[in-house]
Amino acid sequence: MMWRFVFLCWIVLSSVGCAAGLPKVADLSCVPESDTAQVDLFFVTDRGIAAGAPEVLPDSSRSDRLTYGMVRLDLPTTRKRSFGTITSDFKIASLITYKDSADFLQEVKARARNRSVLLYTHGFNEDFQESAFRVGYFYLDGCLKTIPILFSWPSKGSMFAHSYDLDSASFARGAYFNLLRSILDSHLSRPVDLMAHSMGNWIVLEALNRLKMEGEVRGKPAGRVGTVILASPDVDVDVFRTLLPGALGVSDRVVLMTSRKDKLLLVSRLFALGGARAGQATGAELMNHGIVASRNFSVFRMDSAEVGNCPALGHRCATANPYVVNYEKRILEQRQPQK
């Protein structure tokens, strides 16, 4: 029986690149003026660094040292491809690294000015280049006005490395917390927004809970986080329930993005021997586990008729579906009243 289960999972995972139809087109706030565009993407990673050509690129090994940098991406616009799709005609035009956190944050502040910062954490099965290009396309296609920062943890970038990636996500929790704390301490003009996808939600939720506990120990607010978007969390629904109050305690708003159509989270659920994943739970399952909407917590369903189809068997709605991306853009630009 076990070999049949593994074979079924292999079939589902190996068909990730086959999206069933194009998603509906939603009105976005900009239209590309040319066939290509450049996106400057800040990044922070606890990946090891391997020599590559022409730049030095982070690999899938784990490092105790954080690397701070920026990549300039040359990307084709939606004049040459469908919304949210990754084509082969992209490249890293340049890559620079900063001496330390202080130099990095100084450059972030200089570019941000009165704009908000979005700290994005990728999920399972993404190497550094793929995670960078996915964020770049998300930023470009969504016409986002924020300053994007990618936190890239040491995923193996293989659909067969789920256990390695889960351990790497656990390994990255401290690094992400230190990064978030340094950003909050840098006194940006606007609250930092957070977004996580898939397994990356585990990293972000743990950091927010640690942030809340740190504030309680110090007897003062731990820092201001704006909107937190938790997209397709590959997190057990009971674990999600216990971590959610901590996230709500240090942020203006938390949005859970979930879809029953997410077939990759269904596979994760099977690996977990039936443990429901927060990113694939139905409304009834969420309520049965005590997860209900509140003043600063909402659930956005990505399996509604308005959303339509999504790439990667429903797992890439958050960054590749125009209806969903337009919703995320609106909530990121709409500031919640400060608590």
Buried (B, 14 or more C-beta within 10 A) or exposed (E): EEEEEEEEBEEBBEEBEEBEEBBBEBEBEEEBEEEEBEBBBBBBBBBBBEEEEEBBBBBBEBBEEBBBBBBBBBBBBBEEBBBBBBEEEBEBBBBEBBEEBEEBBEBBBEEBEEBBBBBBBBBBBBBBBBBBBBBBBBBBBBBBBBBBBBBBBBBBBEBEBBEBBBBBBEBBBBBBBBBBBBBBEBEBEBBBBBBBBBBBBBBBBBBBBBBBBBBEEEEEEBBBBBBBBBBBBBBBBBBBBEBBEBBBBBBBBBBBBBBBBBBBBBBBBBBEEEBBBBBBBEBEBBEEBEBEEEEBBEBBBBBEEEBBBBBBBBBBBBBBBBBBBBBBBEBBBEBBEEE
